């Protein structure tokens, strides 16, 4: 069986981590398959948005395969790997298309980091998040120590990282860690509907906007504002008045359609 499955539905692709018996743990082989799948989707111009989820209802992913790491101490370097073949966070971050994380179960340690690499998170009520790096005795190398505090505040991040305790889906939503929480049976339909909305945007615009947000987020607020002014000034100067009018009418038509629905 493939360790990562790929299903295409029009302009949306569903990528599933497929080791349910091992809580979708990120073995070396799975990480390599995930990287190859995302490279394939990056090159596929027909795909505009991607959903990432885990097989089964127990786990999104439990993180690095600790049994595999424990069997060979040389594998411990994978916790700090920077290449996409071994670091699934880099594999996602290298994708220019929006990636929606559909968190179906637990996202633990490296799995927590994988979730945070996604652009949008939709959580099932069964989803739970935990940072057990300290309990395992490995410091994070895929971004958790820096991203989490920026997303939920340093005090909450310290609480999670210093205890290894689980964070339930609703609290994660209340803290701004996930976009919304839905019933398990509604998780994938909700993710698909959101992905379809994203996929209806011009793909070049999606790529440019994602890059602008991510690059700005990595900088101070002042530097991010300067970056926006620089990039938008150059890009917007190339847009014709006719193109703006065409898209304005399309936005109005979409708004009328949504009101009717």
N, C-alpha and C positions, 0 to 999 in steps of 0.2 A: 504494500500500500504506500502511496506517496505520503511524505511527511508534511507536505503543504499542498492543499488542493486549490485549484483555480477554476472559478466559474464566471463566464462572461454573460451579461444580460444587457444587450445594447451597448450603451456607452459607459456602463458601470461594471466593475470587476469585483468579485467576492473572493478574498484570499482567506483560507482557513488553516490555522495551525492544527495538524492532524495527528496528535499523539494522545488521544483521550485517556488511554489506560495509564499514561505517565503524567497526567495533568498538563499535557501539552508542553512538557519541559523542553527547554531550548538546547537540544543536543547539537553537537557540531554539524551533524548531517542536516538537521532541520534548519539551522541558521544558514547553511550554504544554499539549501533549496529556497528559503525565503528570499535571500539576496538575488538569486537567479530569477525568481518569479517577478520581483519588483523591477529588475532590469528589463525583463521581457515586457512588462506593462508600461514602463517608461518609454519604450521604443514603439509601442502600439498606439498609433495616432487615433484609433477608433475608441480608445478608452480614455474617458475624461475624469473619472473619479473612482476611488478604490475604497472598499470596506475590508477591514482586518478583524477577524474574530477567531475564537477557538472552538474546536470540536467538542461536543458534549455540553453538559450543563454544570460541570464542576469547576472548570478552570478556563480562563482566558489563556494564561500560562503561569506556571509556578516558577518561572525564571530558569536560570542555568540548570542543566542537569547535574545535580550535586553528586550523584553516583558516578557519572562519567568523570567529573573533576577529581573525585576522591580516588578513582582508580589509577590516575596518572597525574602526579603533582605538576608536571609540565603544562597541564591544561589550565592551571590557575591563571596563566597569562591571558587567557581568553576573557577574564573579567575586566581587563583593561585594553582589549583589542580595539584598534582604531579602524581596521579595514572592514568593509561591509560584509565580506564573506563570513567573518566571525562575530561581528558586532551588529546585531539586528537593528539597533537604534540608528546606526549610521546608514543602514540599508533603507530605512524609512525616511530619514532626513535627506537622503540623496534623491528622493523621488520628488519631482516638481509638481506632481498632481496631488490634489487633496486626498488625504487618507483619513477615513472615519474609523475610529476604534469602536467596535461593538463588543463591549466587555460583558461576557456571558457568565463569568464566574470569578474565581479569585485571580488577582494579578499580584504576584508576590515577588519582591526584590527585583531581579532582572526583568520579570514580567511587568512590574510596576513601571520600570524605566521604559519598557517597550510601549506601554500604554501612553506614557507622557510624550513619546515621540510622535504620536498621531496628532492630526490637526484639530479634530473634534472627537469628543468622547460621549457615547451613549451607553448607559449602564443598565443592565438588568437588575431587578431587585435582589437577585442572587449574587451580584458582584460585590467583592470586598477587596480592599487594597491593604498591603502590608509591606513595610521595609524591614526585612530581617537581616540586613547586611551585618549589623553589629553582633547579632546572635550567632550567625554563621562564622564570623571572624574574618570577613572580607570587606574591605572598603569599596564603596561604589566607584565604578569606572566608566559608567555609561550615562552619567549626568544627573543622577538622582539627588546628590547632595547639593547641587546648585539650582536645579529646576524647581524642586518641591517648595523650597522656601520662597521663591519668587512667585509661585502660583497660589499658595495658601497662607503665606506669612511664616516668618522664621520660628515663632513660638510653637505653632501647630506642627511645623515640619520637625522641629526638635523632638516634640512629644512622640511622634510616630517613629522617628529613626532611633531614639534612645530607648524605646520600649519594645519595638517590633510588634506592637498590638495592631489588630485589624481595624480598618476604617470601613464602616458599612456604606452602601451605595447612597442612601439618602443624605447622610452626613457629608459624604464626598461632594454631593451636589450642593448642599447648603454652604460648603466651604469654597465653592467655585472650582472644584477639581474636575467635575464632569458637567456636560451641558444639560442633561436631563436623565431621569430614571424612569424606566417603563417596566411593565410586566414581562416576564421571560418570553412569552409567546409574541409579544409586540416588538421585541428587540430588533430582529432582522428587518421586519417590514418598516419600522421607523428609520433604521439606518438606510435602507434602500430608497425610501422616499426622500430623505435628506440628500443622499448621493445623487438622485435624479435631478433635484433642484440645482445642485452644484454643477452637474454635467450639462445643464442647459445654458450655462455661461460659456462665452467664447473661450476655448482652451488656452489660447495665448494670453488672454487677460487673467484667467485663473492662475496660470504659471507666474505671471509678473506680480500679481497681487500677493500670492503666497510668499514669493521671494522678498517682496518689500516688507511685509509684516515680520517675517522671520529675521531678516537682516537688521531691522530696526529694533526688534526685541532684544537682540544680543548687545545693543549699545546703550549708552545713557540716554535719557529722554531728549536732551538737547541735541545729541548727535543723531538720534533717530529722526527728529524733526528736520534736521539739516539734510539727512539722507532722503527723506520723503520729498522735500522741496527740489532737490537735485534731480531725482529720478522722475518724479511726476512732471516737472517742468520740461524735461527733454521729451518724455513720452507724449504728453498732452498736446504739445506743439505740433505733433504729426497727425493728429486726429482731424478729419475734415468736418465741416459743419453738416454736410449731408449725412455722414455716418452718425453723428450725435443725434440728429433728428430721427433717423431710422430707428436707432436703439431707444430713443425716448418714447416713440410710438409703441414699440414692442413692450416696454416696461408698463405703459399705461394699459395696454391690452391684457397683459398678464395680471395686473391688479384687478381689472374688471372680472376676469375669469376666476380669480381666487375669491372675490366677494360672492360670486354666484355659487361657488362650491361651499 
